[in-house]
């Protein structure tokens, strides 16, 4: 669904939403965040799609994001092929590299931990992968508002044969976000309170 609202500045609206949810996350007490992260982690690894997947893709979390470090360690211990993204300089593209441990990471673009190319192999086959998608806020249809750089938008549009999972806090979800016809929604949304299948609603 493409929403067209007369006199509505979508860029300003998205900026306001980003600022709101970034601040909300910054204000979340540490103990509350840890409890919510643990509940999300438990629901995430309990998904049938995770259990069946041989390859998992995930971002490496920052301080205001749902923790993925524990998930990475768990997936490696489960024998999964784990790949994380590295931003290509001067582009809006990402390359996913297979990592064997957290020692294969180094600070990269935007101070986010990224794989060290000399130590890692590029992932070439994305079909059937279990992909965790970052966002500042999700809606009930699985559409997302990211950080505005466009990396994941381009990546998801190019690789649609993956199982896409959004992880987020309940306080960072809304009923509906403005989105375009080419935006790619996640199949499942996982929060500290529920797991929601978005596939039937977004057309998958």
VENJO-V111099 format. One record per residue. N is the residue number from 1. RES is the residue in three letters. PHI is phi in whole degrees, -180 to 180 (none if undefined). PSI is psi in whole degrees, -180 to 180 (NA if undefined). Layout:
N;RES;PHI;PSI
N;RES;PHI;PSI
This chain:
1;UNK;none;131
2;UNK;-107;123
3;UNK;-95;134
4;UNK;-125;113
5;UNK;-120;122
6;UNK;-66;130
7;UNK;75;12
8;UNK;-100;120
9;UNK;-90;100
10;UNK;-65;-37
11;UNK;-66;-42
12;UNK;-65;-41
13;UNK;-61;-45
14;UNK;-66;-38
15;UNK;-62;-43
16;UNK;-63;-43
17;UNK;-64;-44
18;UNK;-60;-47
19;UNK;-62;-41
20;UNK;-62;-49
21;UNK;-80;-25
22;UNK;-65;-45
23;UNK;-67;-39
24;UNK;-60;-41
25;UNK;-70;-39
26;UNK;-63;-34
27;UNK;-82;-7
28;UNK;-71;124
29;UNK;-58;145
30;UNK;-58;-41
31;UNK;-69;-35
32;UNK;-67;-44
33;UNK;-61;-44
34;UNK;-63;-41
35;UNK;-65;-43
36;UNK;-68;-40
37;UNK;-60;-41
38;UNK;-65;-41
39;UNK;-67;-41
40;UNK;-64;-43
41;UNK;-58;-47
42;UNK;-62;-42
43;UNK;-68;-38
44;UNK;-63;-50
45;UNK;-75;-11
46;UNK;-86;-7
47;UNK;-66;137
48;UNK;-59;-37
49;UNK;-64;-37
50;UNK;-68;-46
51;UNK;-59;-36
52;UNK;-84;-20
53;UNK;-73;141
54;UNK;-93;-28
55;UNK;-123;133
56;UNK;-124;139
57;UNK;-114;136
58;UNK;-153;150
59;UNK;-78;163
60;UNK;-100;119
61;UNK;-68;150
62;UNK;-101;-178
63;UNK;-62;-29
64;UNK;-99;5
65;UNK;-104;160
66;UNK;-57;131
67;UNK;-63;129
68;UNK;-115;-5
69;UNK;-62;-46
70;UNK;-62;-39
71;UNK;-64;-43
72;UNK;-60;-47
73;UNK;-61;-43
74;UNK;-64;-45
75;UNK;-64;-40
76;UNK;-63;-43
77;UNK;-65;-27
78;UNK;-78;-5
79;UNK;84;15
80;UNK;-75;153
81;UNK;-81;119
82;UNK;-111;127
83;UNK;-127;140
84;UNK;-129;156
85;UNK;-88;152
86;UNK;-127;128
87;UNK;-75;136
88;UNK;-85;121
89;UNK;-54;141
90;UNK;64;21
91;UNK;-138;-177
92;UNK;-115;28
93;UNK;-106;154
94;UNK;-124;149
95;UNK;-120;130
96;UNK;-94;131
97;UNK;-116;144
98;UNK;-80;128
99;UNK;-114;153
100;UNK;-107;-18
101;UNK;-164;174
102;UNK;-69;-15
103;UNK;-72;-10
104;UNK;-87;8
105;UNK;-111;153
106;UNK;-148;156
107;UNK;-60;131
108;UNK;-128;-136
109;UNK;-62;136
110;UNK;61;24
111;UNK;65;19
112;UNK;-88;141
113;UNK;-67;131
114;UNK;-133;158
115;UNK;-66;148
116;UNK;-88;111
117;UNK;-54;-38
118;UNK;-68;-20
119;UNK;-103;-8
120;UNK;-128;158
121;UNK;-100;145
122;UNK;-72;141
123;UNK;-84;129
124;UNK;-111;-27
125;UNK;-110;113
126;UNK;-103;-7
127;UNK;-63;129
128;UNK;79;4
129;UNK;-73;154
130;UNK;-98;112
131;UNK;-116;119
132;UNK;-88;125
133;UNK;-109;127
134;UNK;-79;154
135;UNK;-165;157
136;UNK;-84;-32
137;UNK;-154;144
138;UNK;-120;158
139;UNK;-113;177
140;UNK;-68;-16
141;UNK;-91;-2
142;UNK;91;6
143;UNK;-82;155
144;UNK;-132;157
145;UNK;-118;116
146;UNK;-94;-156
147;UNK;-87;-4
148;UNK;93;6
149;UNK;-87;-24
150;UNK;89;3
151;UNK;-62;-52
152;UNK;-72;-30
153;UNK;-59;-47
154;UNK;-67;-43
155;UNK;-65;-48
156;UNK;-65;-35
157;UNK;-66;-31
158;UNK;-88;-18
159;UNK;-134;85
160;UNK;-96;-6
161;UNK;-94;46
162;UNK;-125;159
163;UNK;-90;115
164;UNK;-99;127
165;UNK;-124;129
166;UNK;-100;137
167;UNK;-122;133
168;UNK;-167;168
169;UNK;-85;148
170;UNK;-56;-36
171;UNK;-70;-8
172;UNK;-113;36
173;UNK;-126;151
174;UNK;-134;168
175;UNK;-66;-47
176;UNK;-155;138
177;UNK;-109;150
178;UNK;-71;129
179;UNK;-146;164
180;UNK;-103;171
181;UNK;-67;-22
182;UNK;-97;-1
183;UNK;-69;142
184;UNK;-109;120
185;UNK;-85;162
186;UNK;-81;158
187;UNK;-78;-36
188;UNK;-139;140
189;UNK;-114;129
190;UNK;-117;124
191;UNK;-124;-180
192;UNK;-70;-12
193;UNK;-113;-22
194;UNK;-160;165
195;UNK;-117;124
196;UNK;-119;126
197;UNK;-83;115
198;UNK;-98;-7
199;UNK;-57;-45
200;UNK;-68;-28
201;UNK;-86;-26
202;UNK;-103;7
203;UNK;97;0
204;UNK;-74;NA
